C-alpha cells in the first residue's frame, strides 16, 4: 500500500464482522468508502447467534442468501436453573411461534459470516479495500487523516472505528472508557452429539455463570461455558475426551454423548462502555463501542445495529448535502446508539449479578421474576420481543430498523 493517498467520504478501520458490515452498508448508501483492514483467514471457531433485525440487515446487504444454508435455526430457547441453591427458578421456555415468528434467529460460525461479508465487499465499486493497517489516526477540523502501516495515507470526512476493544480510533478521538472486570471467564468450543438438538438452545444457570448449548448445523452445537477464571483455566487444560465428559455432565446428557471438536478459546469477561460514541469526525462501532459478556447473544447483534445506524445516518446526510463528519451528524449517531447500548449493558449486567449472588433475597427476586416470565403469557411474549431487539428503538429516518418481516405481518 505504499504511495497510496486519497480522500473519501467515509473510512472504516477494522475488518471484523461489524467493520465489514459497516463498510458494505455505508458503500451501499452511496458514499465513497475506504475499508482499512488486513485480509486474513478467520481461524476462530466461535459462533454468533444472529437475532431479530440482524438477519434483515444482512438480507439488505445481499449477504444472508450466501450463508443461510450454513446456519442453524433457533426456534426454542430454554433457561434452566442449575445452581443447586435453596431457592431456584423454574425452567423457562421461549418458543418463536408464540410471537408469530418462524425462528428467533440463526447460529452461525463467525468464519462463515466473515467469508460472506468479504465476498460482498469485493463486489462494490465505491468501496476501496486497503489491505493494510492504520498506523496513526489524526482527527482534524475537516478530515481525519489515516497513516497506513505499509506507507502512504488517506483522509476521510468521517471515520468509523471498528478496530476492537483496544481501538486506535477511540484513542484518536480522545474518548475514554468505563471498564468493569468481571470475576468470570468464558470457555468456547464446539461439540458433536449423539442426540438431535431440535433447534433448541439450552442455557444452564450455574453459581459461576451460564453454560449455553446453541445449535449448529449437522448434529453439532456451540458451547459457551462461563465460570470462575481458575475453573475456566482448568477446563481449558483438559484433554478433548475429558472436556467432552465434563460438558456432557454439565448438560445433563440432554444431547447424549458429546465429542469436543478441535479448537477452543478462553477469555476473561469485562464490560466496557465509552463515555462518548462519536467525537471529532470519528464514530465507534462493535467492540470499540461496547464490550459485553457472552450472555443473551447481544454483542455482535448490537454491532450490526451500530453499522445499520451509521449507514443510514450517512445516507441521510449525503442526501441533504451535509458533511457526514459534522458535529450535528455525530450527535445523531450518539443519540441513536446510546439508549440501545446502555439499556442492553445494564440488563445483562443485572442478570449476571443476580445469578452470581448467593444473597437469599436476591435469589428470591430472581426466581420470582423468572416464574412470572415463564407463567404469564403477555410478559413472556414481551420478554421475547425485547430480547430480540428493543422495540422502542427507531432509526434516524423514523422507521424501526429491528422490525422483522414476521413481526410486521402480525
N, C-alpha and C positions, 0 to 999 in steps of 0.2 A: 504493500500500500504506500510505498514511498512516493513523494511528489504529488500526493493526492490533495487537492484543495478545491472546495466548492461550498456553496451556500444553499441551504434547504429551508423549507418551511418548518419542518419538524425533524429532529434527530432522535432516535430511540437507542438507548445504550443498554445492552443486555439481551442475550439470546435464549433465555429460558421460556417456558410456555407463556407467561404473562407478557414478556417483552415481545416475543414473536407475534402474539395475538394483537398487541397494541400497534405494532408496526404495520401489520396487514390491514387492520381496521382503519387506521389513520390514512394509509395509502388509498384505501377504497373510498375514503371521504373526498379524495381529490387533491390532497396535499402532496407536494413534492417531498418525499420522505427518505431519510437515510437510516439504515439499521447498522449499528456498530456492534458486532458480535463475532467471535471466533466460531467457525464451523467445526464441530467436534461430535463424535459419536456419543450419544446419551447412553452411558453404560449402566446407570442406576436402574434397579429393578422395582423401584417404588411405583405405586399406583395412585390414581386420584379418582374419587367418586364425584363425577360431574353432575350437579343437581340443578333443578329449576331452569332459570334462563340461560345457564351456561351452554346448554345444547342448542337453544335458539340462536345464541350469539355465534356459535361455531357453524351452525347452518348458514347464517347470513354471511359468514366469511368463506363459504363454499369449502369447508374443511370436513365437516362431520360425515358426509357421504363416503369419504375416503378412509374412515377409521371405525365407523359404526359396527362393521362386521367383526371387529376385533375387541369389542367392548361387551361386558356382561350387564344385562338389565338388572336394575334394583327395584323389586316390586314390594318387598316387605322388609321392615326394619324392626328388630326385637331388642329390647333393653331388659337385661336380666341382672338382678341384684345378687352378686356372688360374694358379698363382703363377709358373710358369716357372722354379722353383728346381731346384737339383741333385737334391734329394730331394723327391719329390712323392707324395702319397697316391693310391691308386687311386680310381676312381669308386665311390661307394656309392649303392645304390638301395634305398629302402624302399617296400614295397607294402602297402597296407592289408589286402588279402585274406590276407596271410601271418599276421596276428594275428586273423583272423576278423571283420574289420570291412568294411562296405561302403564307408566313407570314413574318412579321418583327421579330416576336418572340412570347413569351408567357408570360402571367402574372400568377404568382403562389403564393400561400400563403407560407411564409417562413417556417412555421412549417411543411408543407408537404414536401418541399425540404429538410429540415434538417432531417426529418424522413427517407427519401430515402437515403440520404448520410450516416446516421448512419447504416442503414441496409447493405449497400455495404461495409462500413469499417469493419464490423464484419466478412465478408467472406474472407478477405485477410490474408493469413498465415504469411506473413512477415510484417504485421502491428500489433504492440502490443499496445493495448489500456490501458492506465493507468488512471483509474477513480479517478483522483486527480488533485490538482492544483500545480503550481510551486510557491514555497515559495521564492526561490532566484535563480538567473541565473548568472553564473560567466563564462566569456569568458577567455580561456587560449590560449596558443600558439598552442596546438594540439587538444584540445577538449573544448567544452562548458559543464560545469557541472551544472546540474539542481537539486536542493534540493527540494524534494516533501513535501508538507504541511503535508501529512499523515505519513511522516517518510521515510528514505532511500533517494537515489539519483540515477540519471542516468547521462550518459555523451554521447555526440554525436559529430561527426566531423563537422556537420553543424546543426544549429538550425534555424527553421523557426518561426519567431514571428508573430503569427496570433491572438494575445491577445488584440486586440482592441485599442481604442484611448488612453488609459492610459497604454500603453504597458510596461510591466516589461522587455521584451526582448530589446526593443528600449533603455530603460534606461541603461541596462547592456552593450549594445554596445556603449554607450556614444554618441548616435545620438540625436541631438536637433531638434526641430520642429518649423516651421514658422506657426503662428496661426493668423487667421483673423476672429474675431467675427462679424457676420452679424447682421444688425438691423431687424432680422426676426426670426420667429419661425414657425414650421410646426405642424399641427394637422393631424393625420392619423386615418382613420376609414373606415369601410366597410358599404355598403348600399345595400339593395334590392330595385328594382324599377319596376314600372308597365309597362314600355315600354322596348323593347329589345335594347341592345346596338349595335347589328350587328357587334360585334368585332371591334368597333371604339373607340379609345382612344381620348378624347377631353380635351384640355388644355386651360383654360380661363386665359388670362393675365390680372391681376388687378394691380392697382398702388402699392400694397403691395407685389406682388409676384404672381406666378402661382397657380391656383387651377385646378388639373387634376383629371378626372374621367376615371379610367382604367378598362377595362372589366375583370370580373371574371366568373367562371362557374355558370350556373344556375340562370340567371336573376339577377346578382349581379355585383357590381363594387367596386373597392377600390378607396378611395379618399385621396389625399394628398393636403392639403389646407395650403398654405404658406401666412402668414400675419405678421403684426407687433406683437411683443410679447404680448402687452396688449390685442389686438384683439384675438390672439390665446388663451390667458387665459380666455377671456370672452366666446369664443366658447366652450372651454373645460368644462366650468361650466354649460352650457345649459343642459336641460333635453333632452332625446332622441327625444322626439316629437319636441322640439324647434330647435334642431340641424338638424333634418330632414327637417323642413321648411326652415331653413337658407341655407342648402345645395341645396334644390330644387330651391330656389330663385337664388343662385349663378350659378346653372346650366341652368338657364332659362327654366327649366322643359323639357329639351330635352330627359330626361329619364322618364318622367312622374312623378308620386308621388314617393317620396323616403321614405324609412324607415331605420333609422340607427340601425345597429346591435350592440350587446353588445361589449364593449371593444374599447377604443380609447387611443391614445398616443399623447403627446405633447413634443417637444424638441426644444431647441434653435439651430439655424443654425450657423455653423462655416465652415471655410476652413482651413484644416491643411495639410502641406506638410513637410516631413522630409528633412533635409539637405543632408542626405545620405540614400540610400536604402539598403545598405549592409555594414557591418563592423565587424571585429574580429569574423568571423565564424557565424555571425547572419544576416539573411535577413528578411525583413519585407514584409508582405502581408496584404491585406484587410485594415481595418481601422487603423492598426498600421502603414501603409504606406501612407494612404491618406484618408482624410475625406472631403466629398463634400456635398453641399445641395442637396436635392432630386429633382434635375432638370435634365431632359434629361435621367433619368434612368441609370446613369453611375457608381454609387458606387459599387454594387456587381459585375456588369459586369467587371469592372476593377479588382476587387478582384479575379475573376475567371481567368482573364488573368495573374495576378500575379502567381496564382497557376500553370497554364499551363506552364508558362515560367520557373519557378524554377524546376518543374518536368523534363522538357526537358533538362535543364542545368545539373541537377544531372545525368540524364540518359547518356548524352554525356560524362560527367566527369568520371563516373564509367566505361563506355565502353573504355575510353582511359587510365584507371588505374590512374586517377588523384584524388587527395584529394578533395572531394566535398566542403570542407570549406576553401580551399586555397585562397589567395588574387586574383589570376587570375580568379578563378571561381566566386568570389564575384564581381569582376569588370564586368564579363559578364552579371550577373543579373542586376546590376545597369545600364549598358549601354542599355540594352533592355527595362527596365521599365521606366527610367527617361523621355524619349521623350513622351511616351504614357501618363503618369500621368501628366506631366507638360502641355502638349498641351490640354488635356481634362479639367484640372483645369482652365487654362486660358480662354478657350472658355465658360465654364459655368459661371465663374466669370464675364466676359464681358457681356454675355447675361443677367445675373441677374442685373448688374449695369445699363444696357441700359433700362431695364424695370422699375427700380425704379426711374430713373432720370426724373424729370419734366422739364429739360432744353430743350427748343424747338429745337435747332439744333440737339441734341442727339435723340429726338423723330423723327425728320425728317429722320435722318440716319437710325434709326431702321425701320421705316415704309418703306423707300425706299429699304432697304435690304430684308425685308420680301416680298415686292412686286416683286422684281427680282426673288427671290427663287420660289415664287408661280407662276410666269408667264413664266419663261424661263426654258424649259424642261431640257436641259443638266445641268443647275445649280441646279435645283430641284433634279435631279437624283444623282448628286454628293453629295448634302447635305444629301440625304437619306443614301447613302452608307457610308459616313463618320460618320453619326450619329450612325450607327450600330457598326462600329469599324473602326479605322484608316486603310485605305487601304495600306498605305506605311509600316505598321508595319510587320516585319518578325520575325520568331522565331530564336533561336540560330542556328538551323540547316539550316536556309535559306529559308524555306517554310513559306507560310502565315499560322499563327495559328488562324486567324479570318475568313478565307475564308469559305463560306458556300457551300454545295453541289449545291444549285441552282445557285449561282454565278459562280461556276466552269463550269456549263453546258452551260453558255451563249456563 
